[in-house]
Amino acid sequence: MAKPIPKVGSRRNGRSSARKSARRIPKGVIHVQASFNNTIVTVTDVRGRVIFWSSAGTCGFKGTRRGTPFAAQTAAGNAIRAVVDQGMQRAEVMIKGPGLGRDAALRAIRRSGILLSFVRDVTPMPHNGCRPPKKRRV
């Protein structure tokens, strides 16, 4: 009976192509998605591959506290600290969403010491697309 051929880069044969800590990234893109319920901060390289991500929920905030500016600030600081250790010095910031954590996350990114080349608002805006849901009657 023939032995199965191990896949290249699999965990069993001990060879892995790219480890997270081994990569040195001098420039990246920080995506901040701020909804009313949570704030997600994703750091990618210039090609769009995710290096690190953090959210208010993973930082220990539960329930309605996830949507607060302090939770967004904590999530952004957590993500920035991880990528500065990997050598990131310059970044672009893309902010999406209407949440409270937009300004707090941006403030935390500015304080971190990373040079920002630009800050762009990429919130999707409809050009009179779908019909909105009917108004709430309370």
C-alpha positions as CSV (number, residue, x, y, z in Angstrom):
1,M,0.0,0.0,0.0
2,A,1.4,3.4,-1.0
3,K,2.0,6.2,1.5
4,P,0.1,9.4,1.0
5,I,2.2,12.3,-0.3
6,P,2.4,15.1,2.3
7,K,1.3,18.5,1.1
8,V,3.9,21.2,0.8
9,G,3.6,23.6,3.7
10,S,1.4,21.4,5.8
11,R,1.7,21.3,9.5
12,R,2.7,17.6,9.6
13,N,5.9,17.8,7.7
14,G,7.0,20.9,9.7
15,R,7.5,23.4,6.8
16,S,5.5,26.5,6.8
17,S,5.9,29.2,4.2
18,A,5.1,32.4,6.0
19,R,5.0,32.9,9.8
20,K,3.1,35.9,11.2
21,S,6.0,37.3,13.2
22,A,8.6,36.8,10.4
23,R,7.1,39.3,8.0
24,R,8.4,42.9,8.1
25,I,5.9,45.4,6.9
26,P,7.1,49.0,6.5
27,K,3.8,50.4,5.0
28,G,0.2,49.2,5.4
29,V,-3.4,50.1,5.4
30,I,-5.6,50.5,8.5
31,H,-9.3,49.8,7.9
32,V,-11.7,51.0,10.6
33,Q,-15.2,49.8,10.4
34,A,-17.4,51.6,12.9
35,S,-21.0,50.4,13.3
36,F,-23.4,51.4,16.0
37,N,-22.8,48.1,17.8
38,N,-19.1,47.4,17.4
39,T,-15.8,48.8,15.9
40,I,-13.5,46.5,13.9
41,V,-9.9,47.6,13.1
42,T,-8.1,45.6,10.4
43,V,-4.5,46.2,9.4
44,T,-3.4,44.9,6.0
45,D,-0.4,45.3,3.8
46,V,-0.5,47.3,0.6
47,R,-1.7,44.3,-1.4
48,G,-4.7,43.8,1.0
49,R,-3.5,40.7,2.9
50,V,-4.6,40.9,6.6
51,I,-1.7,41.2,9.1
52,F,-3.7,41.8,12.3
53,W,-7.2,42.6,13.3
54,S,-8.9,43.6,16.5
55,S,-12.4,44.6,17.6
56,A,-14.1,46.0,20.6
57,G,-15.6,42.5,21.3
58,T,-12.2,40.8,21.3
59,C,-10.8,43.4,23.6
60,G,-13.3,42.3,26.3
61,F,-16.2,44.7,25.8
62,K,-19.6,43.0,25.7
63,G,-23.1,44.2,24.9
64,T,-23.8,47.9,24.4
65,R,-20.3,48.9,25.6
66,R,-18.8,47.6,22.3
67,G,-20.2,50.6,20.5
68,T,-18.6,53.2,22.8
69,P,-15.7,55.4,21.7
70,F,-13.5,54.0,24.5
71,A,-14.0,50.5,23.2
72,A,-13.0,51.7,19.7
73,Q,-9.9,53.4,21.1
74,T,-8.9,50.3,22.9
75,A,-9.4,48.1,19.8
76,A,-7.4,50.5,17.6
77,G,-4.5,50.7,20.2
78,N,-4.4,46.9,20.4
79,A,-4.1,46.5,16.6
80,I,-1.5,49.3,16.3
81,R,0.6,47.9,19.0
82,A,0.8,44.5,17.3
83,V,1.8,45.9,13.9
84,V,4.4,48.4,15.3
85,D,6.2,45.4,16.7
86,Q,6.4,44.0,13.2
87,G,8.0,47.2,11.9
88,M,5.2,49.3,10.4
89,Q,6.1,53.0,10.2
90,R,3.7,54.4,7.5
91,A,0.0,53.8,7.0
92,E,-3.1,54.8,5.1
93,V,-6.4,54.9,7.0
94,M,-9.7,54.0,5.6
95,I,-12.8,54.7,7.8
96,K,-16.1,53.1,7.1
97,G,-19.4,53.4,8.9
98,P,-21.5,55.8,11.0
99,G,-20.6,54.6,14.5
100,L,-19.3,56.5,17.5
101,G,-15.9,54.8,17.3
102,R,-14.8,56.6,14.1
103,D,-13.1,59.6,15.7
104,A,-11.8,57.7,18.8
105,A,-10.1,55.1,16.7
106,L,-8.5,57.7,14.5
107,R,-7.3,59.6,17.5
108,A,-5.7,56.4,18.9
109,I,-4.0,55.8,15.5
110,R,-2.6,59.3,15.4
111,R,-1.3,59.0,18.9
112,S,0.6,55.8,18.1
113,G,3.4,57.5,16.2
114,I,2.7,55.9,12.8
115,L,3.0,58.4,9.9
116,L,-0.3,58.7,8.1
117,S,-0.1,59.4,4.4
118,F,-3.9,60.0,4.2
119,V,-7.2,59.4,5.9
120,R,-10.1,58.5,3.6
121,D,-13.8,58.0,4.4
122,V,-15.0,55.0,2.4
123,T,-18.5,54.8,3.9
124,P,-20.8,53.4,1.2
125,M,-23.4,56.0,0.1
126,P,-26.4,54.9,-2.0
127,H,-27.2,57.0,-5.1
128,N,-30.9,56.5,-4.3
129,G,-30.7,52.8,-4.4
130,C,-33.0,50.5,-2.3
131,R,-36.2,51.7,-0.7
132,P,-35.6,52.3,3.0
133,P,-37.6,50.4,5.6
134,K,-40.8,52.0,6.9
135,K,-40.5,54.4,9.8
136,R,-40.7,53.1,13.3
137,R,-43.9,53.9,15.3
138,V,-43.1,53.8,19.0
